[in-house]
Amino acid sequence: MSKLKLILIIAVAVIFAAGDVTAQKKTQKTTKPAKEKMVSTSAITPKMVRESIEVVSIPSGTFIMGEDYEDPYRPQFEWSFTVCFSHQVTLTGFKMGKYEITNEQFVMFLNANKVGSDGKFNVNGYGDQYIVGGHDWGVKFNGGAWKSSPGKEKFPMINVSWHGAKAFAEWVGGSLPTEAQWEYACIADGKDYSSGEYTWRSSNSPLHTLKVGQKKPNSLGLYDMNGNVSEICNDFWEQTTRRPEPSTNPTGPMRGSRYVLKGGNFTDAEFLCQPWYRNSAELTEGDYNIGFRIVFSE
């Protein structure tokens, strides 16, 4: 082979090699993954959040609300703070959240409504009110927005006031459950659901909230009705000093400075996780063991 032919062969090989490299670069450039788009808070809608809330249909019915059991070592006056005496209640059917509202769901509401670091929001009928505070197991304001604490996205929303729970519920087209609705759904088929199979309480919890839905549900398919967090009801608080009359769809007092809490929480003994047990808190008060779920009309 002449020296000239050898030079020509080498030149052609170099040209082809350069072409392959260029083609590879072009291919790499065209197949490079697109940069992930961030969803702006303005894109969050009530409908989007509503669709993230799984619900259970609760049929119409009549049940005995409250309990006549009394501790002989406690004065009658003190007992009236924690138990509503038994009476008949009839309710129209409704839908209830299968789980307590989670941090990630509440964060969407906060950011869509541009709630600032002070945790205040204009609540319908109540004006500017404190609705939320930061917590390691809940949500925190960071970098100009509210965020779930890392790894706590599916934990129940806590440190939320009655005003905050009410504002969230109305924003997604629902409401807070009345005390009667909550107790009726908790009782379900009448079985005791306050045992450790169904409940996070002081004897089996790490003394903080836990991811929703880890325990067994009651017969209606509702999770964590007993324990984990005490749940906010729509009713204003009223001390029960006498047996109420039979009623249909009761909603509680027309006004008040405190609201009803139901279900017990991870700090409570089994006794305090019974469906008829009731407690109360100030309307503006949120705490590390208070959360909520919501209801919708059928």
Secondary structure as UniProt FT lines:
FT   HELIX           3..31
FT   HELIX           41..43
FT   HELIX           46..51
FT   STRAND          55..58
FT   STRAND          61..65
FT   TURN            72..73
FT   HELIX           76..79
FT   TURN            80..82
FT   STRAND          87..91
FT   STRAND          94..97
FT   HELIX           103..112
FT   TURN            113..114
FT   TURN            117..118
FT   STRAND          120..123
FT   TURN            124..126
FT   STRAND          127..130
FT   TURN            136..137
FT   STRAND          139..142
FT   TURN            143..144
FT   STRAND          145..148
FT   TURN            150..151
FT   TURN            153..154
FT   HELIX           162..171
FT   TURN            172..173
FT   HELIX           179..187
FT   TURN            188..189
FT   TURN            196..198
FT   TURN            202..204
FT   TURN            212..213
FT   TURN            219..220
FT   STRAND          230..236
FT   STRAND          247..248
FT   STRAND          258..262
FT   TURN            266..267
FT   HELIX           270..273
FT   TURN            275..276
FT   STRAND          277..282
FT   TURN            283..284
FT   TURN            288..289
FT   STRAND          290..291
FT   STRAND          295..297
//
